[in-house]
Every structure is written in C-alpha cells, then in structure tokens.
C-alpha cells in the first residue's frame, strides 16, 4: 500500500504528492543522523584542545518514491509536474503518514528524473537539505493542549495531561523535545504570553534563566516575550526589562512568577526532534 508525502509551500496550501500525481507512489521518507558540529579551542603550549561549544548542523532528508507511467511521453509529463511542485526559492514543509505530527522545513536539491532502462518507471530518491537539522511538531505546544489532534507516536509526551497555559504563580512546563529550547543562543522559537497585574519576575528555577519586567501591568495588559524580544500590548517594551530570557531544559521545568496577581501565562513553542 502506497504511503503519503505531504508538502506545504511557504505561502501555499499543503498537498499530498501521491494525490496530485497518482502515478507517484510514496515508499519512504528518511532523515540522516544528527550532524554534531563542535568548535574547539587550542591553547598554545597545552596538550589537546578544549570544547568551546557544540552546535547541530544541517542534515539531509530523502523522499523515496516510485514513478510509473504508461509511456515515455507520460513519464516526461510526470517529471515536469514533480519539478514544478517541488522546486522553488523558499523552504517547504515536509512530512509523511508514518509520523504525520513531525515535519521538516527543507529545500529541494537538484535531482534527475529518468526512467529505468527499457521501461517507463523508476524509483526516485528525491533529496532535500534540512537547514536546521531538526524536525518539529506540526503544531506549537499551546495548540496541542487539551486535544489529541496533532499528537502521535514518538513525541515523548507523558500519559498525563500536559498543560501549557497556567493561572498560578508556580507551575511546571514540560519540554518533550530532544534538546533544550534556547531562544538566546540557538534562536529557538519560544513565545511566552503573560497577563495579570503588577511588575513581575518570571524565572525558570530549574536552570536559573529569568526575566524581570519593571513595567507595572494593569488588568487587561498583555506582555509577550517572543524569543528574546519583549512587547507590552504589541509595543516594544525591552527597556522596561532587565533584557533577560527564559530557556527550557529537556523534560520538567519548574517556573515561578513573583509580583504578579491574577496571572495567566501561556508557553508556546514547537517541540524539536532529531
């Protein structure tokens, strides 16, 4: 039975390649291993090198498909359709029906579409560059709360409900990702929305990251920490903070907010996977 290859252009609707081109059958979607890129520092007169940091580089994604045509002319038409649907100047979102709730944002690489000798069909390995080196949950954390839509096998979520909106001053944020969510160094997406009254400090006591907001919020105000940029009611508010940030470790993160009454706090971020 043929699988499905779901493709979403950056400014377009998602489509299933096997539905748009019925002569194409999906075989598999593979991801290369995580590409660890360490940076070393060599000290003169000292043995060996020291690790400065370790980053994850781009990796490769390959869609293996079978193309079957009735004749040479149809094969050429199919080839043109595949190129027209895949090739572009922007990333496309890619996922399959095996892990439909995880996706990659990829750039197609050049590839040839030719029939096997003496036939009008062939198996194609369609290559993509994955610039971030990661896969992501199809929806961010706050859109997955309280529903099974967007959830699936292998997402590392516990069996119990996992909230991402909170109305208390102390709570736990669970990060099921394969890595820490770090908006400061690694520019990972993390949007924290805070409502309530008062000036406050928001801290992740698990790792010591925090942000202090000096502005005295009133009921109806909305503060947003989008990565490392902060906004109050849609206007830049960085000068009213200590320019801090929040990082989420893998697993449980104990969060405390002080100085704010009637808090309503939402953590929104895509889960990140190898």
Secondary structure as the mmCIF struct_conf table of DSSP 4:
data_model
#
loop_
_struct_conf.conf_type_id
_struct_conf.id
_struct_conf.beg_label_comp_id
_struct_conf.beg_label_asym_id
_struct_conf.beg_label_seq_id
_struct_conf.end_label_comp_id
_struct_conf.end_label_asym_id
_struct_conf.end_label_seq_id
STRN STRN1 UNK A 3 UNK A 3
STRN STRN2 UNK A 5 UNK A 9
TURN_TY1_P TURN_TY1_P1 UNK A 10 UNK A 11
BEND BEND1 UNK A 12 UNK A 12
STRN STRN3 UNK A 14 UNK A 16
HELX_RH_AL_P HELX_RH_AL_P1 UNK A 17 UNK A 20
BEND BEND2 UNK A 21 UNK A 21
TURN_TY1_P TURN_TY1_P2 UNK A 22 UNK A 23
STRN STRN4 UNK A 24 UNK A 31
HELX_LH_PP_P HELX_LH_PP_P1 UNK A 32 UNK A 34
STRN STRN5 UNK A 35 UNK A 42
HELX_LH_PP_P HELX_LH_PP_P2 UNK A 43 UNK A 43
TURN_TY1_P TURN_TY1_P3 UNK A 44 UNK A 45
BEND BEND3 UNK A 46 UNK A 48
STRN STRN6 UNK A 49 UNK A 57
STRN STRN7 UNK A 59 UNK A 68
BEND BEND4 UNK A 70 UNK A 71
HELX_RH_AL_P HELX_RH_AL_P2 UNK A 72 UNK A 86
BEND BEND5 UNK A 89 UNK A 90
STRN STRN8 UNK A 92 UNK A 96
BEND BEND6 UNK A 97 UNK A 99
TURN_TY1_P TURN_TY1_P4 UNK A 100 UNK A 101
STRN STRN9 UNK A 102 UNK A 108
HELX_LH_PP_P HELX_LH_PP_P3 UNK A 109 UNK A 110
HELX_LH_PP_P HELX_LH_PP_P4 UNK A 115 UNK A 116
TURN_TY1_P TURN_TY1_P5 UNK A 117 UNK A 118
BEND BEND7 UNK A 119 UNK A 120
STRN STRN10 UNK A 121 UNK A 130
TURN_TY1_P TURN_TY1_P6 UNK A 131 UNK A 132
BEND BEND8 UNK A 133 UNK A 133
STRN STRN11 UNK A 135 UNK A 137
BEND BEND9 UNK A 138 UNK A 139
HELX_RH_AL_P HELX_RH_AL_P3 UNK A 141 UNK A 144
TURN_TY1_P TURN_TY1_P7 UNK A 145 UNK A 146
BEND BEND10 UNK A 148 UNK A 148
TURN_TY1_P TURN_TY1_P8 UNK A 149 UNK A 150
TURN_TY1_P TURN_TY1_P9 UNK A 153 UNK A 154
BEND BEND11 UNK A 155 UNK A 155
BEND BEND12 UNK A 159 UNK A 160
STRN STRN12 UNK A 165 UNK A 166
BEND BEND13 UNK A 168 UNK A 169
STRN STRN13 UNK A 170 UNK A 175
BEND BEND14 UNK A 177 UNK A 179
STRN STRN14 UNK A 181 UNK A 182
TURN_TY1_P TURN_TY1_P10 UNK A 183 UNK A 185
BEND BEND15 UNK A 186 UNK A 186
STRN STRN15 UNK A 191 UNK A 204
TURN_TY1_P TURN_TY1_P11 UNK A 205 UNK A 208
STRN STRN16 UNK A 209 UNK A 217
TURN_TY1_P TURN_TY1_P12 UNK A 219 UNK A 220
STRN STRN17 UNK A 222 UNK A 226
TURN_TY1_P TURN_TY1_P13 UNK A 227 UNK A 228
STRN STRN18 UNK A 229 UNK A 232
TURN_TY1_P TURN_TY1_P14 UNK A 233 UNK A 234
STRN STRN19 UNK A 235 UNK A 236
HELX_RH_3T_P HELX_RH_3T_P1 UNK A 238 UNK A 240
STRN STRN20 UNK A 241 UNK A 241
STRN STRN21 UNK A 247 UNK A 248
BEND BEND16 UNK A 250 UNK A 250
STRN STRN22 UNK A 251 UNK A 258
BEND BEND17 UNK A 259 UNK A 259
STRN STRN23 UNK A 261 UNK A 268
STRN STRN24 UNK A 272 UNK A 273
#
